[in-house]
Amino acid sequence: MAVGTGTIDFGATPADEAVVTVAGQAGLISSTHIEAWIQQGDSTADNGVDEHEEFAALCPFACQWTVDGSFQAKAMPLAMLGIGTFKFHYAWSN
């Protein structure tokens, strides 16, 4: 199992989804199970702890293998729009 953190950016204009590519994951292949989530207590320069907690409750992530060693994490807020950056965590296992 591998774990890590990343940042996803919705930009300066409110958006209904954001995608980030996470590269450099040696051993990640097309059959790998990948998960991403927002963790309580996280913050970024754009969004504090409270915004991260609200975002976690209303924003599922979908992860997709792209090429060996890389995957995409897509955040899609429900009934809201995202703005700025959010820290996220991920784990994957073959």
C-alpha positions as CSV (number, residue, x, y, z in Angstrom):
1,M,0.0,0.0,0.0
2,A,1.2,3.5,-0.8
3,V,-0.2,6.7,0.7
4,G,0.3,10.4,0.1
5,T,-1.1,13.9,0.0
6,G,-1.8,16.3,-2.8
7,T,-3.6,19.6,-3.6
8,I,-6.5,20.0,-5.9
9,D,-7.2,23.4,-7.4
10,F,-10.7,24.7,-8.5
11,G,-9.2,28.0,-9.6
12,A,-10.3,31.5,-8.8
13,T,-13.7,31.1,-10.3
14,P,-16.2,28.8,-8.6
15,A,-16.3,25.4,-10.5
16,D,-18.3,22.2,-10.3
17,E,-15.3,19.9,-10.7
18,A,-11.5,19.9,-10.5
19,V,-9.0,17.3,-11.7
20,V,-5.4,16.7,-10.7
21,T,-2.8,14.2,-11.9
22,V,-0.7,12.5,-9.3
23,A,2.5,11.2,-10.9
24,G,5.6,9.4,-9.6
25,Q,3.7,6.4,-8.0
26,A,6.1,3.5,-8.8
27,G,4.1,0.3,-8.9
28,L,0.8,1.8,-9.7
29,I,-0.8,-0.1,-12.6
30,S,-4.2,-0.4,-14.4
31,S,-5.6,-2.9,-11.8
32,T,-4.6,-0.8,-8.8
33,H,-7.3,0.2,-6.3
34,I,-7.1,4.0,-5.6
35,E,-9.0,6.2,-3.1
36,A,-8.8,9.9,-2.3
37,W,-10.4,11.9,0.5
38,I,-10.3,15.1,2.5
39,Q,-9.1,14.7,6.1
40,Q,-10.3,16.6,9.1
41,G,-7.9,19.3,10.3
42,D,-6.4,20.0,6.8
43,S,-6.1,23.5,5.4
44,T,-4.5,25.4,2.6
45,A,-3.8,29.1,2.0
46,D,-7.2,29.4,0.2
47,N,-9.4,27.3,2.5
48,G,-9.1,26.8,6.2
49,V,-10.0,23.9,8.5
50,D,-13.8,24.7,8.5
51,E,-13.9,24.9,4.7
52,H,-12.1,21.6,4.4
53,E,-14.6,19.9,6.8
54,E,-17.6,21.3,4.9
55,F,-15.9,20.3,1.6
56,A,-15.3,16.7,2.9
57,A,-19.0,16.3,3.7
58,L,-20.1,17.5,0.2
59,C,-17.4,16.4,-2.2
60,P,-16.8,12.9,-3.4
61,F,-13.6,12.0,-5.3
62,A,-13.3,9.6,-8.2
63,C,-9.8,8.2,-9.0
64,Q,-8.7,6.8,-12.3
65,W,-5.4,5.2,-13.4
66,T,-4.0,7.1,-16.4
67,V,-0.6,5.4,-17.1
68,D,1.7,3.2,-15.1
69,G,2.8,5.3,-12.2
70,S,0.1,8.0,-12.4
71,F,-3.6,8.5,-11.6
72,Q,-6.1,11.3,-11.7
73,A,-8.2,12.4,-8.8
74,K,-11.4,14.2,-9.7
75,A,-13.4,16.2,-7.1
76,M,-17.1,16.8,-7.8
77,P,-18.9,18.9,-5.1
78,L,-22.6,18.1,-4.6
79,A,-25.0,21.1,-4.4
80,M,-22.1,23.6,-4.2
81,L,-19.1,24.9,-6.2
82,G,-15.5,24.6,-5.3
83,I,-13.1,27.6,-5.3
84,G,-9.4,27.7,-4.5
85,T,-7.2,24.8,-3.4
86,F,-7.9,21.9,-1.1
87,K,-5.5,19.4,0.4
88,F,-6.4,15.7,-0.1
89,H,-5.0,12.4,0.9
90,Y,-4.8,9.2,-1.2
91,A,-4.0,5.6,-0.8
92,W,-3.5,2.9,-3.4
93,S,-2.9,-0.8,-3.3
94,N,-2.4,-3.5,-6.0
